[in-house]
Amino acid sequence: MATSRSMRRPPYSGPSDERFQALRGVMEDEWTPGLADLLGSQPSDLPLIWGADFPLGPKTSDGADSYVLCEINVSSVFPIPDEAPDALAETLLKRLQAARRARAINA
């Protein structure tokens, strides 16, 4: 039986959480495009809903945190921040519109 303690949401952060902006930049600017390159695709071809785990790496020479990309989860990721549904819907709409334009050009 679920208790109120076991039903609490974990503390997820939204996209503007200052603590993770450097990590977000690396993920968006380096790791995600690198993953797409390895797969022979574009970042926009990757799933909309996925998550990644980042253990802390060694401190940088200036004492800042670094992170190690440990794993990427696609199959069962859905505990998301409150801001995510609107962003997911907007991204999906953009992908569908781009696919429609591509089909019209190729028709």
C-alpha positions in Angstrom: 0.0 0.0 0.0 1.3 3.4 -0.9 1.9 5.8 1.9 1.9 9.6 1.6 5.7 9.5 2.0 6.1 7.0 -0.9 3.8 9.1 -3.1 5.7 12.4 -2.8 7.3 13.7 -6.0 11.0 13.8 -6.0 12.5 17.3 -6.2 12.9 17.9 -9.9 14.2 21.2 -11.2 12.9 23.3 -14.0 15.0 24.5 -17.0 16.0 27.8 -15.4 17.5 26.3 -12.2 20.8 28.2 -11.9 22.6 25.3 -10.3 22.5 23.3 -13.5 23.0 25.9 -16.3 26.6 24.8 -17.0 25.6 21.2 -17.2 22.6 22.0 -19.4 24.9 23.9 -21.7 27.3 20.9 -22.1 24.3 18.6 -22.6 22.7 20.8 -25.2 25.8 22.0 -27.0 28.1 19.0 -26.9 26.7 15.7 -25.7 23.3 15.7 -27.5 24.8 16.8 -30.9 27.6 14.2 -30.3 25.1 11.5 -29.6 23.2 12.4 -32.8 26.4 12.3 -34.8 27.2 8.8 -33.4 23.8 7.7 -34.5 24.1 9.3 -37.9 21.1 11.6 -37.2 20.1 15.0 -36.1 19.3 16.1 -32.5 15.7 16.7 -33.6 15.5 12.9 -34.5 16.1 11.9 -30.9 13.1 11.1 -28.6 11.3 14.0 -27.0 11.1 12.4 -23.6 14.3 11.0 -22.2 16.6 11.6 -19.3 20.2 11.3 -18.5 22.1 10.6 -15.3 25.2 12.7 -14.4 27.4 11.7 -11.5 29.8 14.4 -10.3 33.2 14.2 -11.9 36.4 15.7 -10.6 36.6 19.4 -9.8 38.0 21.5 -12.6 41.2 23.4 -12.3 39.2 26.5 -11.1 37.3 24.4 -8.5 34.0 24.1 -10.4 32.0 20.9 -10.5 32.2 18.7 -13.6 29.9 15.9 -14.6 30.1 12.6 -16.3 27.4 11.4 -18.6 26.6 8.0 -17.1 23.4 6.8 -18.9 20.6 7.9 -21.0 17.0 6.6 -20.3 14.3 6.6 -22.9 11.9 3.8 -22.1 10.4 4.8 -18.8 11.2 8.4 -18.2 8.3 10.5 -17.0 8.9 12.1 -13.6 9.3 15.6 -15.1 9.3 19.2 -13.9 6.0 21.1 -14.0 7.2 23.2 -16.9 7.9 20.2 -19.2 4.4 19.4 -20.7 4.2 22.8 -22.4 7.7 22.6 -23.7 7.1 19.0 -24.9 4.0 20.0 -26.7 5.7 23.0 -28.4 8.7 20.9 -29.5 6.4 18.1 -30.8 4.4 20.7 -32.8 7.6 22.1 -34.3 8.7 18.6 -35.3 5.4 17.8 -36.9 5.3 21.1 -38.8 8.9 20.5 -40.1 7.9 16.9 -41.2 4.9 18.3 -43.0 7.0 20.9 -44.8 9.6 18.2 -45.8 6.8 16.0 -47.2 5.4 18.9 -49.2 8.8 19.7 -50.7 9.5 16.1 -51.6 6.0 15.5 -53.0 
